[in-house]
């Protein structure tokens, strides 16, 4: 059985509410019983046939635990036309260990967009305290278009999946052509399906599953992109949200182009923090005795690699590769220092640790998905579903003028030299079809708990603070000095205790909570930086022969 440690995906792990087509307000929500629950006060009758489904639960895999059960349900491709085309959604569960003390269901999402959530209950079974496992049925699902839920494909070649394209005047026309080709291939292959692979529709799928399970409300644990999915659910279905934990949060107002640009903005203060850290340890590492000297050491290394790529374990590493990798690395100063030391060894022909540099040099890796070996899951599914959401959630966020991307990339490379041009240059969304619906403006008073590390490479602290401000009924847990993407559970008594208490009792803290990072919790973040599957990797940071 394929297993992995829970590692949040992001990217950016979308956003003004018109009255949602299939959402109801708290005042008008229909009763949430199996026989009468509906997703829309206006169109409940048309959805009754979906609500009345009875999942046929069975063991997920021959070598999986017997208590881990899977099923499929039907959902409308387009909730505005519930009598039209249907899709299948793969769902899973592990029941409460103490049915008599059960509170309800705990839905979960690992991030993405494009991350598979079917196996999340297995991960949570291992990670959650027994008290929480007694309290909830753990519910997982592959979001629509992902994994085993009618996976989408654009028939992309591996090179076409590589979207880390730094701005260069001589290659920009080629990059524009690449972006147009990806959008055209997605349109040709997936037709009208891609238009409905959106966060709003995935939130509606969650509420359909809630109704099928006979629950009046759901609780939820979402990481990275999963925080945005959870926030959209609270906006569309405020009366059906129970205990919501949103870990490593997306800023709803900046979905999605702005969230990708957050990576560049957030990396600069982390880079400055790193130069100070390395300078304070100059005797050990030799990168410079002042932050300015460490800065110069790094950029000299980038210039050297631009002139002649550095060979690392047989792979050429360019200055752009170093800039890209350093964006992730600097959020852990110790790890960033180690890899720069190893790169400097390689640059002078000395043996370097390929193990330390494996997740740093060249584009990051997404690893092998649990369903990647299943014949029904296309090889480019993670990429196709990623662009479907990032482009389709809010097409208004993406300019249709390629030259505007050139201008932004040049300007942002000056403002954020480490990653600004990567974040702001052309993407397939410039040529994507217009969104079917307007983006969701998140602005409600639903109770929830936002959890955030201070130093997070994918969703920087201001991003989490923005979601907290939008969710006016929320409280926030901030981990000062916390490194890594994904907080709960981490072994930190302060953060774990606050989140677990909320899940068990439903009581939010009286005020926002500030915790201090521990050596153990940050050590886990550094460990994850060195794995093939990078927590929070926005997928797909993929090179043609290095996936």
C-alpha positions as CSV (number, residue, x, y, z in Angstrom):
1,X,0.0,0.0,0.0
2,X,1.3,3.4,-0.9
3,X,1.9,5.6,2.1
4,X,3.5,8.9,2.8
5,X,3.8,11.4,5.6
6,X,1.3,14.1,5.6
7,X,2.9,17.0,3.7
8,X,0.8,20.0,2.8
9,X,0.8,20.9,-0.9
10,X,0.3,24.4,-2.1
11,X,0.3,26.2,-3.6
12,X,-1.7,28.9,-3.4
13,X,-1.8,25.8,-2.2
14,X,-9.7,32.7,-5.5
15,X,-12.3,35.2,-4.9
16,X,-17.2,39.0,-4.8
17,X,-19.9,37.2,-3.8
18,X,-22.9,37.3,-5.8
19,X,-25.5,35.3,-4.2
20,X,-24.0,31.9,-4.8
21,X,-26.0,29.8,-7.3
22,X,-26.1,26.8,-5.0
23,X,-25.3,28.3,-1.6
24,X,-27.7,29.4,1.1
25,X,-27.4,31.7,4.0
26,X,-27.7,30.6,7.5
27,X,-31.2,31.9,7.6
28,X,-32.4,30.0,4.6
29,X,-30.4,26.8,4.9
30,X,-32.5,23.7,4.4
31,X,-32.6,21.1,7.1
32,X,-29.6,18.9,6.8
33,X,-31.1,15.4,7.1
34,X,-30.5,12.7,4.5
35,X,-34.0,13.0,3.1
36,X,-34.4,16.7,2.9
37,X,-30.9,18.2,2.7
38,X,-30.3,20.4,-0.3
39,X,-27.5,22.5,-1.6
40,X,-29.8,25.3,-2.8
41,X,-33.0,26.6,-1.4
42,X,-34.0,27.4,-5.0
43,X,-33.0,24.2,-6.7
44,X,-33.1,21.6,-3.9
45,X,-35.5,19.4,-5.8
46,X,-33.2,19.1,-8.8
47,X,-30.4,17.9,-6.4
48,X,-32.5,15.4,-4.5
49,X,-31.4,12.5,-6.6
50,X,-27.8,13.3,-5.7
51,X,-28.5,13.7,-2.0
52,X,-30.3,10.3,-1.8
53,X,-27.3,8.4,-2.9
54,X,-26.1,5.6,-0.6
55,X,-22.4,5.1,-0.8
56,X,-21.2,1.5,-1.2
57,X,-18.3,1.4,1.2
58,X,-15.6,-1.2,0.8
59,X,-12.0,-1.7,1.8
60,X,-9.9,0.8,-0.2
61,X,-7.1,-1.6,-1.1
62,X,-6.3,-5.2,-0.4
63,X,-3.3,-4.2,1.8
64,X,-4.9,-1.2,3.5
65,X,-6.4,-1.4,7.0
66,X,-9.9,-2.9,7.1
67,X,-11.3,0.3,8.7
68,X,-10.1,2.4,5.8
69,X,-13.1,2.4,3.4
70,X,-13.7,4.0,0.0
71,X,-16.7,4.7,-2.2
72,X,-17.7,6.8,-5.1
73,X,-20.6,9.2,-5.4
74,X,-22.1,11.2,-8.3
75,X,-22.1,15.0,-8.5
76,X,-23.2,17.4,-11.2
77,X,-20.4,18.7,-13.4
78,X,-22.2,22.1,-13.4
79,X,-24.3,22.8,-10.3
80,X,-26.2,25.4,-12.3
81,X,-27.5,22.6,-14.5
82,X,-27.9,19.7,-12.0
83,X,-29.7,17.6,-14.6
84,X,-26.8,17.7,-17.0
85,X,-23.5,15.8,-17.1
86,X,-22.4,14.0,-14.0
87,X,-19.0,13.2,-12.6
88,X,-17.7,10.7,-10.0
89,X,-16.0,11.7,-6.8
90,X,-13.8,9.3,-4.9
91,X,-14.4,9.5,-1.1
92,X,-13.0,7.7,1.9
93,X,-13.5,7.3,5.7
94,X,-12.3,5.9,8.9
95,X,-15.0,5.8,11.5
96,X,-14.7,7.1,15.0
97,X,-13.0,4.8,17.5
98,X,-15.8,5.5,20.0
99,X,-19.1,5.8,18.3
100,X,-20.9,6.7,21.5
101,X,-18.7,9.8,21.9
102,X,-18.7,10.7,18.3
103,X,-19.2,14.4,17.6
104,X,-19.4,14.3,13.8
105,X,-17.3,14.2,10.6
106,X,-13.9,15.8,10.1
107,X,-13.3,16.5,6.4
108,X,-9.7,17.2,5.2
109,X,-7.7,18.5,2.3
110,X,-3.9,18.4,1.9
111,X,-3.5,21.4,-0.4
112,X,-2.7,21.9,-4.0
113,X,-4.6,22.8,-6.1
114,X,-4.3,19.3,-7.4
115,X,-3.5,17.5,-4.2
116,X,-5.2,14.1,-3.7
117,X,-7.0,13.8,-0.4
118,X,-8.4,10.3,-0.6
119,X,-5.7,9.0,1.8
120,X,-5.8,11.8,4.3
121,X,-7.8,9.8,6.8
122,X,-4.9,7.3,7.0
123,X,-2.4,10.1,7.6
124,X,-4.6,11.7,10.2
125,X,-5.3,8.4,11.9
126,X,-1.5,8.3,12.6
127,X,-1.1,12.0,13.5
128,X,-4.1,13.0,15.4
129,X,-4.4,12.3,19.2
130,X,-6.6,9.4,20.2
131,X,-9.0,11.9,21.7
132,X,-9.7,13.4,18.3
133,X,-10.0,10.0,16.6
134,X,-12.7,9.2,19.1
135,X,-14.5,12.4,18.3
136,X,-14.8,12.2,14.5
137,X,-15.3,10.0,11.5
138,X,-12.3,11.0,9.3
139,X,-13.4,11.8,5.8
140,X,-11.2,12.1,2.8
141,X,-11.8,12.8,-0.9
142,X,-10.0,13.5,-4.1
143,X,-11.3,16.9,-5.3
144,X,-13.1,16.9,-8.7
145,X,-10.7,16.5,-11.5
146,X,-8.0,15.1,-9.3
147,X,-6.7,11.6,-8.7
148,X,-9.6,9.2,-8.8
149,X,-12.3,11.8,-9.2
150,X,-12.7,12.0,-12.9
151,X,-9.1,13.2,-13.4
152,X,-8.5,15.8,-16.0
153,X,-5.6,15.9,-18.5
154,X,-4.2,18.3,-21.0
155,X,-2.0,15.8,-22.7
156,X,1.1,17.8,-21.7
157,X,4.6,16.7,-22.4
158,X,6.9,16.8,-19.4
159,X,8.7,19.9,-20.6
160,X,5.3,21.7,-21.0
161,X,4.7,21.0,-17.3
162,X,7.8,23.0,-16.3
163,X,6.4,26.4,-15.4
164,X,9.4,27.9,-13.5
165,X,10.5,30.2,-16.2
166,X,12.5,33.2,-15.1
167,X,12.3,36.3,-17.3
168,X,14.9,36.8,-19.9
169,X,14.5,39.1,-22.9
170,X,15.8,36.5,-25.3
171,X,13.4,33.7,-24.1
172,X,10.3,35.7,-23.4
173,X,8.7,35.1,-26.8
174,X,9.3,31.3,-26.3
175,X,7.7,31.5,-22.9
176,X,4.6,33.3,-24.2
177,X,4.3,30.6,-26.8
178,X,4.6,27.9,-24.1
179,X,1.9,29.5,-22.1
180,X,-0.4,29.7,-25.1
181,X,0.2,26.1,-26.1
182,X,-0.6,24.8,-22.6
183,X,-3.9,26.8,-22.5
184,X,-4.8,25.6,-26.0
185,X,-4.0,21.9,-25.2
186,X,-6.0,22.0,-22.0
187,X,-8.9,23.5,-23.9
188,X,-8.7,21.0,-26.7
189,X,-8.3,18.0,-24.4
190,X,-10.6,18.8,-21.5
191,X,-13.2,20.8,-23.4
192,X,-15.9,22.2,-21.2
193,X,-14.9,20.1,-18.2
194,X,-12.0,22.3,-17.1
195,X,-14.4,25.3,-16.6
196,X,-16.1,23.5,-13.7
197,X,-12.9,22.3,-11.9
198,X,-13.1,25.2,-9.5
199,X,-12.8,25.8,-5.8
200,X,-16.5,26.9,-5.6
201,X,-17.6,23.6,-7.1
202,X,-15.3,21.6,-4.9
203,X,-16.9,23.3,-1.9
204,X,-20.3,22.4,-3.3
205,X,-19.1,18.8,-3.6
206,X,-18.2,18.9,0.0
207,X,-21.7,20.0,1.0
208,X,-23.2,17.4,-1.2
209,X,-21.1,14.8,0.6
210,X,-22.2,16.3,3.9
211,X,-25.8,15.8,2.9
212,X,-25.3,12.3,1.7
213,X,-23.6,11.4,5.0
214,X,-26.6,12.8,6.8
215,X,-24.7,15.4,8.7
216,X,-26.1,18.8,9.6
217,X,-22.6,20.3,9.7
218,X,-19.0,19.4,9.0
219,X,-15.7,20.0,10.7
220,X,-12.6,20.5,8.6
221,X,-8.8,20.5,8.6
222,X,-7.3,22.1,5.6
223,X,-3.7,22.8,4.7
224,X,-2.4,25.5,2.3
225,X,-4.7,25.6,-0.7
226,X,-7.1,23.6,1.6
227,X,-7.4,26.8,3.7
228,X,-8.9,28.6,0.8
229,X,-11.2,25.7,0.0
230,X,-12.3,25.8,3.6
231,X,-12.8,29.5,3.6
232,X,-14.9,29.3,0.4
233,X,-17.0,26.6,2.1
234,X,-17.7,28.9,5.0
235,X,-18.7,31.7,2.6
236,X,-21.1,29.6,0.6
237,X,-22.5,27.5,3.5
238,X,-21.9,29.4,6.7
239,X,-24.6,27.5,8.6
240,X,-23.0,24.2,7.9
241,X,-19.5,24.9,9.1
242,X,-18.7,23.5,12.5
243,X,-15.0,23.4,13.7
244,X,-12.7,24.7,10.9
245,X,-8.9,24.6,11.2
246,X,-7.1,26.4,8.4
247,X,-3.4,25.7,8.6
248,X,-0.9,27.7,6.5
249,X,-3.3,30.1,5.0
250,X,-4.0,31.5,1.5
251,X,-4.9,35.2,1.2
252,X,-8.3,35.0,-0.5
253,X,-8.1,38.4,-2.1
254,X,-4.8,37.4,-3.8
255,X,-5.9,34.2,-5.4
256,X,-4.3,33.2,-7.6
257,X,-1.8,35.4,-9.3
258,X,-1.2,37.4,-6.2
259,X,-0.6,34.3,-4.1
260,X,2.2,33.2,-6.5
261,X,3.6,36.7,-6.2
262,X,3.5,36.3,-2.4
263,X,6.3,33.7,-2.7
264,X,8.6,36.4,-4.1
265,X,7.6,39.0,-1.6
266,X,7.8,36.6,1.4
267,X,11.3,35.3,0.4
268,X,13.0,38.7,0.7
269,X,12.7,39.2,4.4
270,X,13.6,35.5,4.9
271,X,16.7,36.0,2.7
272,X,17.7,39.0,4.9
273,X,17.2,36.9,8.0
274,X,19.4,34.2,6.5
275,X,22.3,36.6,5.8
276,X,22.2,37.7,9.4
277,X,22.1,34.1,10.7
278,X,25.0,33.0,8.5
279,X,27.1,36.0,9.3
280,X,26.7,35.3,13.0
281,X,28.2,31.9,12.3
282,X,30.9,32.9,9.9
283,X,33.6,31.0,11.7
284,X,31.8,27.7,11.2
285,X,30.5,28.3,7.6
286,X,32.8,30.9,6.1
287,X,30.2,32.7,4.0
288,X,31.0,36.2,5.4
289,X,31.3,38.1,8.6
290,X,28.5,40.5,7.9
291,X,25.1,40.2,6.3
292,X,26.4,42.3,3.4
293,X,29.3,39.9,2.9
294,X,27.0,36.8,3.0
295,X,24.7,38.5,0.4
296,X,27.7,39.2,-1.9
297,X,28.9,35.5,-1.5
298,X,25.5,34.3,-2.6
299,X,25.1,36.6,-5.6
300,X,28.7,35.9,-6.7
301,X,27.8,32.2,-6.7
302,X,24.6,32.9,-8.8
303,X,26.7,34.9,-11.3
304,X,29.3,32.1,-11.6
305,X,26.5,29.5,-12.2
306,X,25.0,31.8,-14.8
307,X,28.3,31.9,-16.7
308,X,29.0,28.2,-16.3
309,X,26.5,25.9,-14.7
310,X,27.7,24.1,-11.6
311,X,27.7,20.3,-11.8
312,X,25.9,18.6,-8.9
313,X,25.6,14.9,-9.0
314,X,25.9,15.0,-12.8
315,X,23.2,17.7,-13.1
316,X,24.0,21.2,-14.4
317,X,22.8,23.8,-11.9
318,X,22.3,27.4,-13.3
319,X,22.1,30.7,-11.4
320,X,18.3,30.6,-12.0
321,X,18.2,27.1,-10.4
322,X,20.0,28.5,-7.4
323,X,17.6,31.5,-7.1
324,X,14.6,29.2,-7.4
325,X,15.9,26.7,-4.8
326,X,17.0,29.4,-2.4
327,X,13.5,30.8,-2.2
328,X,12.5,27.6,-0.4
329,X,15.7,27.2,1.5
330,X,16.0,30.6,3.2
331,X,13.0,30.0,5.3
332,X,15.2,27.6,7.3
333,X,18.5,29.6,7.7
334,X,20.4,26.5,8.8
335,X,19.4,24.5,5.7
336,X,20.0,27.5,3.4
337,X,23.5,27.8,4.8
338,X,24.3,24.2,4.4
339,X,23.2,24.1,0.7
340,X,25.2,27.3,-0.2
341,X,28.3,25.7,1.4
342,X,27.7,22.5,-0.6
343,X,27.2,24.5,-3.8
344,X,30.4,26.4,-3.3
345,X,32.2,23.1,-2.9
346,X,30.8,21.9,-6.2
347,X,31.6,25.2,-7.9
348,X,35.3,24.6,-7.1
349,X,35.3,21.0,-8.1
350,X,35.3,19.6,-4.6
351,X,33.0,16.7,-3.6
352,X,29.6,18.0,-2.5
353,X,26.7,16.3,-0.8
354,X,24.2,15.4,-3.5
355,X,21.8,14.4,-0.7
356,X,21.7,17.8,0.8
357,X,21.3,19.4,-2.6
358,X,18.7,17.0,-4.1
359,X,15.7,19.1,-3.2
360,X,17.5,22.4,-3.9
361,X,19.1,22.3,-7.3
362,X,16.9,22.7,-10.3
363,X,13.1,22.6,-10.1
364,X,11.5,21.1,-7.0
365,X,9.9,17.7,-7.1
366,X,6.4,16.8,-6.4
367,X,7.1,13.1,-5.8
368,X,4.9,10.2,-7.0
369,X,1.3,10.5,-6.1
370,X,-0.6,7.7,-4.5
371,X,-2.7,7.1,-7.6
372,X,0.1,7.8,-10.1
373,X,0.4,4.1,-10.9
374,X,-3.3,3.8,-11.6
375,X,-4.0,3.5,-15.3
376,X,-7.0,5.8,-15.0
377,X,-4.9,8.8,-13.7
378,X,-3.1,10.7,-16.5
379,X,0.5,11.6,-15.9
380,X,-0.2,15.3,-16.1
381,X,-3.2,15.3,-13.9
382,X,-1.7,17.3,-11.1
383,X,-0.6,19.9,-13.6
384,X,-3.9,20.0,-15.4
385,X,-6.0,20.3,-12.3
386,X,-3.6,22.9,-10.9
387,X,-4.0,25.2,-13.9
388,X,-7.8,24.6,-14.0
389,X,-8.2,26.1,-10.5
390,X,-5.4,28.7,-10.6
391,X,-6.7,30.0,-14.0
392,X,-10.4,29.2,-13.8
393,X,-11.2,30.4,-10.3
394,X,-10.6,34.0,-11.1
395,X,-9.7,34.8,-14.7
396,X,-10.0,38.5,-13.9
397,X,-6.8,38.3,-11.9
398,X,-4.8,37.5,-15.0
399,X,-4.0,40.0,-17.7
400,X,-4.6,39.1,-21.3
401,X,-1.7,41.2,-22.5
402,X,1.6,39.3,-22.6
403,X,3.5,42.6,-22.5
404,X,2.1,43.3,-19.0
405,X,3.8,40.2,-17.8
406,X,7.1,41.3,-19.2
407,X,6.8,44.6,-17.5
408,X,5.8,43.0,-14.2
409,X,8.6,40.4,-14.4
410,X,11.3,43.1,-15.0
411,X,9.9,45.3,-12.2
412,X,9.5,42.5,-9.7
413,X,13.0,41.1,-10.4
414,X,14.3,44.5,-9.3
415,X,12.0,44.6,-6.2
416,X,12.4,40.9,-5.3
417,X,15.7,39.7,-6.9
418,X,15.5,36.2,-5.6
419,X,12.2,35.1,-7.2
420,X,10.3,38.1,-8.5
421,X,10.6,37.3,-12.2
422,X,9.7,33.6,-11.6
423,X,6.5,34.7,-9.9
424,X,5.4,37.5,-12.2
425,X,6.3,36.3,-15.7
426,X,3.8,34.8,-18.2
427,X,1.6,31.8,-17.2
428,X,-1.0,29.8,-19.2
429,X,-3.8,31.8,-17.4
430,X,-3.1,34.7,-19.7
431,X,-4.8,32.6,-22.5
432,X,-7.4,30.7,-20.4
433,X,-11.1,31.0,-21.0
434,X,-13.1,33.4,-18.9
435,X,-14.3,32.0,-15.6
436,X,-17.8,30.6,-15.5
437,X,-18.5,32.3,-12.2
438,X,-17.1,35.3,-10.4
439,X,-14.5,34.6,-7.8
440,X,-15.6,34.2,-4.2
441,X,-15.1,37.2,-1.8
442,X,-14.4,35.7,1.6
443,X,-15.9,38.0,4.3
444,X,-17.9,36.3,7.0
445,X,-18.2,35.7,10.8
446,X,-18.0,31.9,10.8
447,X,-15.9,30.6,13.7
448,X,-12.6,29.1,12.7
449,X,-9.0,28.7,13.7
450,X,-6.2,30.0,11.5
451,X,-2.8,28.5,12.2
452,X,0.4,29.9,10.8
453,X,4.2,29.7,11.1
454,X,6.1,32.9,11.0
455,X,8.5,31.6,8.4
456,X,6.6,29.7,5.8
457,X,7.9,29.5,2.2
458,X,4.5,29.0,0.5
459,X,2.0,31.1,2.5
460,X,4.0,33.8,4.3
461,X,2.7,35.2,7.6
462,X,0.9,38.2,6.0
463,X,-1.1,35.8,3.9
464,X,-2.4,34.0,7.0
465,X,-3.1,37.3,8.7
466,X,-5.2,38.4,5.7
467,X,-7.4,35.3,5.9
468,X,-7.8,35.9,9.6
469,X,-9.0,39.4,8.9
470,X,-11.5,38.1,6.3
471,X,-12.9,35.5,8.6
472,X,-14.1,37.9,11.3
473,X,-15.2,35.1,13.6
474,X,-11.8,33.5,13.5
475,X,-8.9,33.3,16.0
476,X,-5.3,32.9,14.9
477,X,-2.4,30.9,16.2
478,X,1.0,32.4,15.2
479,X,4.1,30.4,15.7
480,X,6.9,32.9,16.2
481,X,10.1,31.5,14.7
482,X,8.1,28.7,13.2
483,X,9.6,27.3,10.0
484,X,8.0,25.2,7.3
485,X,4.7,24.9,5.6
486,X,2.1,23.1,7.7
487,X,1.9,23.4,11.5
488,X,-0.5,20.9,13.1
489,X,0.4,18.6,14.6
490,X,4.1,19.3,15.1
491,X,4.8,18.2,18.6
492,X,4.7,21.8,19.9
493,X,2.6,21.7,23.0
494,X,1.3,25.3,22.5
495,X,0.1,24.9,19.0
496,X,-1.0,21.3,19.2
497,X,-2.8,22.0,22.5
498,X,-4.7,25.0,21.1
499,X,-5.8,23.2,17.9
500,X,-6.7,19.9,19.6
501,X,-8.8,21.7,22.3
502,X,-10.8,23.5,19.6
503,X,-11.4,20.2,17.7
504,X,-12.5,18.5,20.9
505,X,-14.7,21.2,22.4
506,X,-15.5,23.6,19.6
507,X,-14.4,26.5,21.8
508,X,-12.1,29.0,20.2
509,X,-9.4,30.7,22.3
510,X,-10.6,34.0,23.9
511,X,-8.0,35.9,21.9
512,X,-5.3,35.2,19.3
513,X,-2.6,32.9,20.5
514,X,1.2,33.4,20.0
515,X,3.4,30.3,20.4
516,X,7.1,30.0,20.3
517,X,8.7,27.5,17.9
518,X,10.5,24.6,19.4
519,X,13.7,23.0,18.2
520,X,11.9,19.8,17.4
521,X,9.2,21.4,15.3
522,X,11.7,23.4,13.2
523,X,13.9,20.3,12.8
524,X,11.0,18.5,11.2
525,X,10.6,21.4,8.7
526,X,14.3,21.3,7.8
527,X,14.0,17.5,7.4
528,X,11.1,18.0,4.9
529,X,13.1,20.5,2.9
530,X,15.5,17.6,2.0
531,X,12.8,15.1,0.9
532,X,11.8,14.6,-2.7
533,X,8.3,15.6,-1.7
534,X,8.6,19.2,-0.5
535,X,5.9,20.3,1.9
536,X,3.9,23.0,0.2
537,X,5.4,22.4,-3.2
538,X,3.0,24.2,-5.5
539,X,3.1,21.5,-8.1
540,X,4.2,21.3,-10.6
541,X,7.8,22.5,-10.3
542,X,9.0,19.8,-12.6
543,X,11.8,19.4,-15.0
544,X,11.4,17.0,-18.0
545,X,13.7,14.3,-16.6
546,X,13.7,15.0,-12.9
547,X,10.2,14.2,-11.7
